[in-house]
Amino acid sequence: WEAISLANLHPRVEILKPGPGVGGHCISVDPWFLVEAAPEITPFIRTAREVNDSQPKFVVDLVERALGSLAGKKIAALGLAYKPNVDDLRESPAVEVVRLLQSAGASVKAYEPFALSATLPNINAVSTLEEALENADAILLLVAHSQFKAFDAQEIVKMMSGHIAIDTVNGWDAEAWEEAGFELARLGVSEFKV
């Protein structure tokens, strides 16, 4: 994370932000047009897209390591947009993470404050944070919305039944969340001891 922070100091870069994948209507789709048009000169682009497209499964594997079997587990998924502080859900890897968790038997309540009226087939999108956290075994940060990054872990822990937190975007201060009683895993930083 330190090397990424340094690289992102460049004024035209700041795109190196690991997470559940790259989404949106352009970056996640347009490279495939190049790959199809010129496969012999685009193996790097193909590989980059394949890696990014596999990130939602990687996140689900991390959640499963944290919770054991996902069957029947209650998960509060925070953020469905393809990037922070927008309401655009197109090609969002967060949506794919939620779908994969549900396919594995988890009960997921997704909270996207920038798109409260959005309806997605087979996704239980709730309109309040409290509703998402009620009886949750785990909280899963999928999008680095400003309001999510500003959470007080001491308050969040009171709203849940479990104390597992998974931060896929390096949005939470690990020390604060652990002091609040959470077992915290951050994508690319920590492993759960199961």
Residue pairs with C-beta under 8 A, 6 or more apart in sequence:
1 170
1 188
1 189
4 16
4 17
4 18
7 13
7 16
8 14
8 15
8 16
8 17
17 144
17 169
17 170
18 169
18 170
18 187
18 188
19 55
19 93
19 142
19 143
19 144
19 168
19 169
19 187
20 55
20 56
20 59
20 93
20 94
20 96
20 97
20 142
20 168
20 169
20 187
21 28
21 52
21 53
21 55
21 56
21 59
21 93
21 96
22 28
22 52
22 55
22 82
22 93
23 82
23 83
23 90
23 91
23 92
23 93
23 94
24 82
24 83
24 88
24 90
24 91
24 92
25 88
25 90
25 91
28 49
28 52
28 53
28 82
28 91
28 93
29 91
31 42
31 45
31 48
31 49
32 49
34 42
34 45
35 42
35 45
35 46
35 49
39 46
52 93
55 93
56 93
56 96
56 97
56 100
57 100
59 97
59 140
59 142
59 166
59 168
59 187
60 70
60 97
60 100
60 101
60 104
62 166
62 168
62 185
62 187
63 70
63 75
63 101
63 106
63 138
63 140
63 166
64 70
64 104
65 185
65 191
65 192
65 194
66 138
66 164
66 166
66 183
66 185
66 192
66 194
67 73
67 75
67 137
67 138
67 164
68 194
69 105
70 101
70 104
70 105
70 106
71 104
71 105
71 106
72 105
72 106
72 107
73 105
73 106
73 107
73 137
73 138
74 106
74 107
74 108
74 109
74 135
74 136
74 137
74 138
74 161
74 162
75 101
75 106
75 107
75 108
75 109
75 136
75 137
75 138
75 139
75 140
76 108
76 109
76 111
76 132
76 133
76 136
76 138
76 139
76 140
76 160
77 94
77 97
77 98
77 101
77 108
77 109
77 110
77 111
77 132
77 140
77 142
78 110
78 111
78 129
78 132
78 139
78 140
78 141
78 142
78 143
78 145
78 148
79 94
79 111
79 112
79 141
79 142
79 143
79 144
79 145
79 148
80 89
80 92
80 94
80 95
80 98
80 110
80 112
80 115
80 118
80 120
80 123
80 125
80 142
80 143
81 87
81 88
81 89
81 92
81 94
81 112
81 114
81 115
81 143
81 145
82 88
82 89
82 90
82 91
82 92
82 93
82 94
83 143
84 143
84 144
84 145
84 146
84 169
85 114
85 145
85 146
86 114
87 112
87 114
87 115
87 118
89 95
89 112
89 115
89 118
89 120
93 142
94 110
94 142
94 143
95 120
95 123
97 140
97 142
98 108
98 110
98 123
98 142
99 122
99 123
101 108
102 108
102 122
102 123
107 124
108 123
108 124
109 124
109 126
109 131
109 132
109 134
109 136
110 123
110 124
110 125
110 126
110 132
111 125
111 126
111 127
111 128
111 129
111 131
111 132
112 118
112 125
112 143
113 129
113 145
113 147
114 145
116 127
118 125
119 125
126 132
129 159
130 159
133 139
133 156
133 159
133 160
134 159
135 160
135 161
136 160
136 161
136 162
137 160
137 161
137 162
137 164
138 162
138 164
138 165
138 166
139 156
139 160
139 164
139 165
139 166
140 165
140 166
140 168
141 148
141 165
141 166
141 167
141 168
141 169
141 171
141 172
142 168
142 169
143 169
144 169
144 170
144 171
148 171
149 171
149 172
151 172
153 165
153 172
153 176
153 177
153 179
153 180
153 182
154 180
156 180
157 163
157 180
157 181
157 182
163 181
163 182
163 183
164 182
164 183
164 185
165 172
165 177
165 182
165 183
165 184
165 185
166 184
166 185
166 186
166 187
167 174
167 177
167 184
167 185
167 186
167 187
168 186
168 187
169 187
170 186
170 187
170 188
170 189
172 184
172 186
174 184
174 186
174 189
174 190
177 184
178 184
183 192
184 190
185 191
185 192
